């Protein structure tokens, strides 16, 4: 969806789909949805509004924050305070984890090393893809990062799982094990077991991208359990299926 509207918070972004019909009843089966992560982002904003910010980092302008969005917020009387917004807390999270090469993608902002996106017209001519505004889906996309930062995030979650970060983890060990890493409701014969932003394969890994015209960068973090390795896979293709095997 080519959204060009700048939302000051994800609570307002929920207006895009709040009147849509359900694909299926919750808990019956699994369907991936970017809007589902938008809804989770709105819940986090509401919690921040009621209980305070998630992080005590100073509220400063950091890499990836759009000045224009701050100006728009000042003009709106219905926006959340800046410290409660989901994008603000994401930027603070990046600071807390020292993800120095991770930022939110604003189309109007010049960001070093950002991949250019192209598509082919009906006549086969290579053209620039239309720009979109990611402010409606920060919880489910629109974040630029690097392989090293993604591995650092994976290591942090692994340390929480092993009980090594009781005081400094971004989530509690119990929350990680019982909620974030809980498999969704799926049929017993499904080859993959989906969770919140990840999936487990029963026997082998196959990475398959969405078959869309827009070429985009896909990031996948794969944990190879037997070898105790975290692997970051970056793909930049329209259609690509990569089966792989690790030989120790």
Secondary structure by P-SEA (a helix, b strand, c coil): ccccccccccccccccccccccccccccbbbbbaaaaaaaaaaaaaaaaaccccccccccccccccaaaaaaaaaccccccccccaaaaaaaaaaaaccccbbbbbccccccccbbbbbbcccbbbbbcbbbbcccccccccccccaaaaaaaaaaaaaaaaccccccccccaaaaaccccccccccccccccccccccccccbbbbbcccccbbbbbbbbbbcccccbbbbbbbbccbbbbbbcccc
